[in-house]
Amino acid sequence: MSFEVLGGNLLGTIPFGDIVLYLTPFNLFMFVVLLIFTFLIAVSKTETQVEASLVKLENTNKNVGKKEFHQRRFLAVICGIASAGAMITGDLFDFTLFMALVGILNIGIVSAVRQVSVLNSAFHYGLIAMMCSLPLFGGAAIILAATGTLSLDILSTMHTTPMIIFGALLMLIGVIGESGVAPFFATKAEMFRTPGSPFIIIIHLSSLFIIIRAVEIFLLVLM
Amino acid sequence: MRVARLWNKLANPKNIPRLFAFVLGVILVVGFLVPFDLNIDQIYIRSAPQAQVDAGIAIAPYDRGGEVLKEPGISMAQYPENAPELGMVNSYMSPLALWVSSVSPYFGTTIYSSPGGLIDEILYYTRGFDTILESSILMMAFIIASWLAVNYTMNRKNDKKEIRSDMKMAIKDSNKVASEVKLRDIKARNKQMKRDN
């Protein structure tokens, strides 16, 4: 299946040597939506969680400190840009690199939280992210060995062999683990249980968009 | 086991890396059964194994021909129209590398034989965007680690109050963990007792 079938007319390309970014209406839409979200997140302030205090008749406010706020905003903006880049990239290995970047930023956004349960689940997510680098890059390498190229445009014209399917399967398990889709959702879901809402949202949003893009890439490679 | 209980187990972050590692292991084992077919028509080409060694080239297996800035060597690009100067620095080596390769016939097999020009061609010319991304992954990791190190371990002279409240929170949390561990301990001991009797 070619770019045109899945994403509509090719509006243009941005060439960086071998890595060519493709602009089709589908990819461009996801790219722009993510950039808009990133902008909204960059200009917004964090929420304050209000919890009922035990024993006393008052509420406890959970705020995000100023230093922590700056750090999280920076990482959230980079995460948004990285996932936006993954939307338009036309190279398989480039996509896996964007995925790895998003994974490490997800841990970074919650790393400054002082809640043991949140840090604990972030640690377990980190373990998965580390394991994921093997299937992600290994899958891309196997597809490179089986086809001799990494460009999605050329991969979409090749017919599939069992080895390409296996490479795609490896990449799929990598993407699933890194973006925390069922049945591996628990670590990421627990990471959200902390104040600092708009920045936390980008963790969810980036994996959502990247899964959609991954499905498109698998269709390009396998169909 | 009922499905509901399985789902409950999946909701515990502790079990997820184990499950993931298991699934990954199964898929890798499946990989042994997949027929191996290597496409010879590779974009990032190399000569056949041992061919350059048998020919007696000192920089084997990294010889890609060409002359620096005069004649292009054998590098390939996916989109040659985006890389008009391809192959021009293929054969570049530092003066030290040139000297060692003139002295030793095994230069290509040593640790300091990084094929300078070739790496430049692929990493910085045809696939430069990948290199930018790779180094930004590293940079982000260092930013996160150094921010945590500076703010939560080194530079804490002025926030004694915060340390005290953090301490309280940590004690509360660790108490919770300890009680969980204790409960599990009792459970395990009971199980053991039952088995012994």
Chai-1 contact restraints between the chains, C-beta under 6 A:
chainA,res_idxA,chainB,res_idxB,connection_type,confidence,min_distance_angstrom,max_distance_angstrom,comment,restraint_id
A,P15,B,N82,contact,1.0,0.0,6.0,A-B,restraint_1
A,F16,B,F129,contact,1.0,0.0,6.0,A-B,restraint_2
A,G17,B,N82,contact,1.0,0.0,6.0,A-B,restraint_3
A,G17,B,A83,contact,1.0,0.0,6.0,A-B,restraint_4
A,G17,B,T126,contact,1.0,0.0,6.0,A-B,restraint_5
A,G17,B,G128,contact,1.0,0.0,6.0,A-B,restraint_6
A,D18,B,A77,contact,1.0,0.0,6.0,A-B,restraint_7
A,D18,B,Q78,contact,1.0,0.0,6.0,A-B,restraint_8
A,D18,B,T126,contact,1.0,0.0,6.0,A-B,restraint_9
A,D18,B,R127,contact,1.0,0.0,6.0,A-B,restraint_10
A,I19,B,F129,contact,1.0,0.0,6.0,A-B,restraint_11
A,Q71,B,W147,contact,1.0,0.0,6.0,A-B,restraint_12
A,D94,B,D130,contact,1.0,0.0,6.0,A-B,restraint_13
A,L97,B,L133,contact,1.0,0.0,6.0,A-B,restraint_14
A,A100,B,I137,contact,1.0,0.0,6.0,A-B,restraint_15
A,L101,B,I137,contact,1.0,0.0,6.0,A-B,restraint_16
A,I104,B,M140,contact,1.0,0.0,6.0,A-B,restraint_17
A,I104,B,A141,contact,1.0,0.0,6.0,A-B,restraint_18
A,L105,B,M140,contact,1.0,0.0,6.0,A-B,restraint_19
A,G108,B,I144,contact,1.0,0.0,6.0,A-B,restraint_20
A,S111,B,I144,contact,1.0,0.0,6.0,A-B,restraint_21
A,S111,B,L148,contact,1.0,0.0,6.0,A-B,restraint_22
A,V116,B,D173,contact,1.0,0.0,6.0,A-B,restraint_23
A,S121,B,P13,contact,1.0,0.0,6.0,A-B,restraint_24
A,H124,B,P13,contact,1.0,0.0,6.0,A-B,restraint_25
A,H124,B,I16,contact,1.0,0.0,6.0,A-B,restraint_26
A,H124,B,P17,contact,1.0,0.0,6.0,A-B,restraint_27
A,L127,B,P17,contact,1.0,0.0,6.0,A-B,restraint_28
A,I128,B,P17,contact,1.0,0.0,6.0,A-B,restraint_29
A,I128,B,F20,contact,1.0,0.0,6.0,A-B,restraint_30
A,A145,B,L38,contact,1.0,0.0,6.0,A-B,restraint_31
A,A146,B,N39,contact,1.0,0.0,6.0,A-B,restraint_32
A,T147,B,N39,contact,1.0,0.0,6.0,A-B,restraint_33
A,G148,B,N39,contact,1.0,0.0,6.0,A-B,restraint_34
A,G148,B,D41,contact,1.0,0.0,6.0,A-B,restraint_35
A,G148,B,Q42,contact,1.0,0.0,6.0,A-B,restraint_36
A,G148,B,I43,contact,1.0,0.0,6.0,A-B,restraint_37
A,T149,B,I43,contact,1.0,0.0,6.0,A-B,restraint_38
A,S151,B,Q78,contact,1.0,0.0,6.0,A-B,restraint_39
A,T161,B,D37,contact,1.0,0.0,6.0,A-B,restraint_40
A,P162,B,V34,contact,1.0,0.0,6.0,A-B,restraint_41
A,P162,B,P35,contact,1.0,0.0,6.0,A-B,restraint_42
A,M163,B,V34,contact,1.0,0.0,6.0,A-B,restraint_43
A,M163,B,D37,contact,1.0,0.0,6.0,A-B,restraint_44
A,F166,B,G31,contact,1.0,0.0,6.0,A-B,restraint_45
A,F166,B,V34,contact,1.0,0.0,6.0,A-B,restraint_46
A,I173,B,I27,contact,1.0,0.0,6.0,A-B,restraint_47
A,G177,B,F20,contact,1.0,0.0,6.0,A-B,restraint_48
A,P183,B,L10,contact,1.0,0.0,6.0,A-B,restraint_49
A,F184,B,I16,contact,1.0,0.0,6.0,A-B,restraint_50
A,F184,B,F20,contact,1.0,0.0,6.0,A-B,restraint_51
A,A186,B,L10,contact,1.0,0.0,6.0,A-B,restraint_52
A,A186,B,A11,contact,1.0,0.0,6.0,A-B,restraint_53
A,A186,B,P13,contact,1.0,0.0,6.0,A-B,restraint_54
A,A186,B,I16,contact,1.0,0.0,6.0,A-B,restraint_55
A,T187,B,P13,contact,1.0,0.0,6.0,A-B,restraint_56
A,T187,B,I16,contact,1.0,0.0,6.0,A-B,restraint_57
A,E190,B,P13,contact,1.0,0.0,6.0,A-B,restraint_58
